[in-house]
Amino acid sequence: LIHHLFQFLEQFLLAGFARFMEQWQNVDYLQGKLIRVNQQNHSLSGYACGITELGQLCLKDEQGKTHYLSTGDTSL
């Protein structure tokens, strides 16, 4: 396990998260689901549209605006 983790860490350090984007998209449970993200002062609802190469959650709200979120509690 540690050997595999070390290999993935080396790949991440060399190529960043972009190296893992396709794999992530294949197992992204939230993709296309209606979700709510609660943040400190407000909440957003919309459809999960995957993540960015920076690991931000993409959420498209009911008005069609896309939000890129780095923090928050997500629920279905």
C-alpha positions as CSV (number, residue, x, y, z in Angstrom):
1,L,0.0,0.0,0.0
2,I,2.7,2.4,1.0
3,H,4.6,1.6,-2.2
4,H,1.5,2.5,-4.4
5,L,0.9,5.6,-2.4
6,F,4.4,6.7,-3.0
7,Q,4.1,6.1,-6.7
8,F,0.9,8.2,-6.9
9,L,2.5,10.9,-4.9
10,E,5.5,11.0,-7.3
11,Q,3.1,11.2,-10.3
12,F,1.1,14.0,-8.5
13,L,4.3,16.0,-7.8
14,L,5.4,15.7,-11.5
15,A,2.1,16.2,-13.3
16,G,-0.3,17.6,-10.7
17,F,-3.9,16.6,-10.4
18,A,-4.4,16.7,-14.2
19,R,-2.7,13.3,-14.3
20,F,-5.7,11.9,-12.3
21,M,-8.6,13.8,-13.8
22,E,-9.9,11.1,-16.1
23,Q,-9.8,8.5,-13.3
24,W,-11.6,10.9,-11.0
25,Q,-14.3,11.5,-13.5
26,N,-14.9,7.8,-13.9
27,V,-15.7,7.4,-10.1
28,D,-17.2,10.9,-9.3
29,Y,-20.4,10.0,-7.4
30,L,-21.7,13.5,-7.3
31,Q,-21.4,14.2,-11.1
32,G,-24.8,15.4,-12.4
33,K,-26.6,15.1,-9.1
34,L,-28.6,17.9,-7.4
35,I,-26.6,19.0,-4.4
36,R,-26.5,21.7,-1.7
37,V,-23.2,23.2,-0.5
38,N,-23.4,24.9,2.9
39,Q,-20.7,27.5,3.5
40,Q,-20.1,29.7,6.5
41,N,-22.5,32.5,5.6
42,H,-24.7,31.0,2.8
43,S,-25.6,27.9,0.9
44,L,-25.8,27.1,-2.8
45,S,-27.9,24.5,-4.6
46,G,-27.4,23.2,-8.1
47,Y,-26.0,20.3,-10.1
48,A,-22.5,19.0,-9.5
49,C,-20.4,19.4,-12.7
50,G,-17.2,17.6,-11.6
51,I,-14.0,19.3,-10.3
52,T,-11.3,21.5,-11.7
53,E,-7.6,20.7,-11.9
54,L,-7.2,22.6,-8.6
55,G,-9.7,20.3,-6.9
56,Q,-12.5,22.8,-6.8
57,L,-16.1,21.5,-7.0
58,C,-18.0,22.9,-10.0
59,L,-21.7,23.6,-9.3
60,K,-24.1,25.0,-11.8
61,D,-27.0,26.8,-10.1
62,E,-30.6,27.1,-11.2
63,Q,-29.8,30.3,-13.1
64,G,-27.1,28.5,-15.1
65,K,-24.2,30.2,-13.4
66,T,-21.2,28.0,-12.6
67,H,-19.6,28.3,-9.1
68,Y,-16.2,27.0,-8.2
69,L,-16.0,26.0,-4.6
70,S,-13.0,25.1,-2.4
71,T,-14.8,24.7,0.9
72,G,-18.2,23.8,2.3
73,D,-20.3,20.9,3.5
74,T,-22.0,19.1,0.6
75,S,-25.3,17.1,0.8
76,L,-27.6,15.5,-1.7
